[in-house]
Amino acid sequence: MTRGGIQEMSKVNRQEILDILKGYDKEDITIATLGSHSSLHMFQGAKAEGFKTAVVCEKGREVPYKRFNVVDEYIMVDKFSDIVNEDVQQQLRDMNSIVFPHGSFVAYAGLDNVENIFNVPMFGNRDILRWEAERDLERKLMMESGIRIPKKIKDSADIEGTSMVKFPGARGGRGYFVANSTEEYDEKIDTMLKRNWIEDEDIKEAHIEEYVLGCNYCIHYFFSGLKDEVELMGIDSRYESTIDGLVRVPAKDQLDIGAAPSYVITGNHPVVMRESLLPQVFDIGDRITETAKDMVPPGFNGPFCMQTLVNDDLEVVVFEMSARSDGGTNTFMNGSAYSYLYHGEPLSMGRRMALEIKNGIKEDRLEEIIT
């Protein structure tokens, strides 16, 4: 039975995925993903490790992959969400594909579809993706890990000081805003609705928390299921519109502009932390991965990101997480200071992911890192 070109199936069964994987030619694996977000370094890294590559791409969005010559096979679709259609899935399986998830893949494919009908082997833990998207689950995982997170404000009526308001899912900062009172919250909600940045049903899912004043560091980790080890791969910070544009305006003129700052991510830049903060960084990575093993087995698998603020007490405060490759990994396509320290050569997150697949095949343990 089909629905809108999508075959209806029960929840994806791990054994079915492993049976598909068992039928693959391990000497002819293709690394595939959606043509967006952080796919360029995934394709480049896969090719560097000797794999074929395949992109599922919306018509008109294929230009970067052709210009940079990082893709071997193109599956062109009318819209990104078609990646879950059965005919596209079959093309991926026919190419012995292992899919690398990223933020756009999760957003366009849809969590329900990834969990229930996407019967293509994926690198990483597909079950943990929902723990990123749903704020209560995300917060539960971080609290159980014992890492420092902002205080949650349960209701907009309880706002008594500067607070950050966020919404579920991988939105790239769209719709986030700061409010200092319930009245300001209501006004900004109305503005977001008028701009079509949120919908009525999003309002009940609004997540309100204390605003932590500090510098932004997005810390990119890689958890190797083969080595049972957390690696620090790189750190970035974000360019966000319109807040970054606003702070370039002299303070005396900012009030005259009358703009409501937004936090839409438009780009990323690489950074390093002062070395004395790195013990906290490793502690956060170790804590979250150990807790996730029990709460969402097998836990983190491959890339993940902890989005943090560092205050003037030099405390690393985690305010959000990505349970897959984060967009900031684009800042070290040719490696970061940290990935170089591990491997002695420039290494992107995409290449590190491909290397894990390569080692899984070599050690006959591929099924341990695929879901």
Secondary structure, DSSP 8 states (H G I E B T S, - for coil): -EETTEE--SS--HHHHHHHHHTS-TTS-EEEEESSTTHHHHHHHHHHTT-EEEEEEETT--HHHHHTT--SEEEEESSGGGGGSHHHHHHHHHTTEEE--BHHHHHHH-HHHHHHT--S-BBS-GGGHHHHHSHHHHHHHHHHHT-----EE--GGG--S-EEEE-SS--TTTT-EEESSHHHHHHHHHHHHHTTSS-HHHHTT-EEEE---SEEEEEEEEEETTTTEEEEEEEEEEEEEEHHHHTTS-HHHHHHH-----EEEEEEEE----GGGHHHHHHHHHHHHHHHHHHSTT---EEEEEEEEE-TT--EEEEEEESSB-GGGGGGTT--HHHHHHHSS---HHHHHHHHHHHHHHTT-GGGGB-
